[in-house]
Amino acid sequence: MARVTIDDIAREAGVSRGAVSFALNGRPGVSEATRERILQVAERMNWRPHTAARALGGAKADAVGLVVARPARTIGVEPFFGQLLAGLQDGLSAKSVSLSLMIVEDIAAEVEVYRRWVSEHRVDGFVVVDPQVKDPRFAVLEDLDVPAVVIGGPGRHGRLGSVWADDREAMLSLVEYLAAIGHRRIAHLAGLPAFQHTQRRMRALRDCAKRLDLLGAVSIPTDFSDAQGAAATRTLLSAPAATRPTAIVYDSDVMAVAGLAVAAEMGVPVPEKLSIVSFEDSVLTRIVHPPITALTRDAFSLGQQAAQRVLAAVDTPGSIGDLKTATPALTVRGSTAAPAG
């Protein structure tokens, strides 16, 4: 079906092309009765503004972009990401702004999407996730002169604003809790090492190892998937009982649940012989047996706050800075206890 044009609407409504343009753009030049009739015709004909024409006219796209460079299968099973998306869409929908989502293979592909969407005037701004060490995206977005908000921090985003929680403080609280109930051999199944938040969590564990008298504090990078979480857990629990960890911290709830299943498979009771903790809390950590101790934060609210910040950046470019949100709080459940003996 051919795109409906202003000329089509003019013929149907029996008015001039200029009158249609005035009515659709909310400008004076036609009576209210004529404007209403033109708008009704446009609605009946399912007319939508042409993207290129909107761009030339300086109109907003009423959309915000989110491009994610992660395997789609991994993202599809992450409750945290689902809640974050829901919060983003809720915050944008309140202002009649849509969320344009694309999942790509790597950062280079993500950057190309930024360039294309900006040139096509597809979005008014971007939300950026998974900030990386020496991240090239921030300079590109600054060069494109497009509003953007990063979820993650603190800092290192150039002139872009951010919404962030203190991963380091959260990790320290978690490890200090495990040490307080007697654990000295603590393993950490981390996320992708290129991510800033992964590096902060790994560094937090290293920094407190001597202070807490930890005998073995090791971080093992993964891709956040249940498969790699299970494989790494199996390797850790295959070590001799005298040297294997008595507690494992997982960077995602999906990996924590996979680790719990591996422990059951290998005959290592939780929490009697192994304590399990998840850095992310969700319905997954609450419905397994035993329920998993986790760091709890409101991912839906985080998405809403990011939406509010990017809309503010679109309305007033350069007006926003960094917003620190509440540090994830430890919720103790049945998966943790003092180590046997």
Secondary structure, 3 states (H helix, E strand, C coil): CCCCCHHHHHHHHCCCHHHHHHHHCCCCCCCHHHHHHHHHHHHHCCCCCCHHHHHHHCCCCCEEEEEEECCHHHHHCCHHHHHHHHHHHHHHHCCCCEEEEEEECCHHHHHHHHHHHHHCCCCCEEEECCCECCCCHHHHHHHHCCCEEEECCCCCCCCCEEEECCHHHHHHHHHHHHHHCCCCEEEEEECCCCEHHHHHHHHHHHHHHCCCCCCEEEEEECCCCHHHHHHHHHHHHCCCCCCCCCEEEECCHHHHHHHHHHHHHCCCCCCCCCEEEECCCCHHHHHCCCCCEEEECCHHHHHHHHHHHHHHHHHCCCCCCEEECCCCEEECCCCCCCCCC
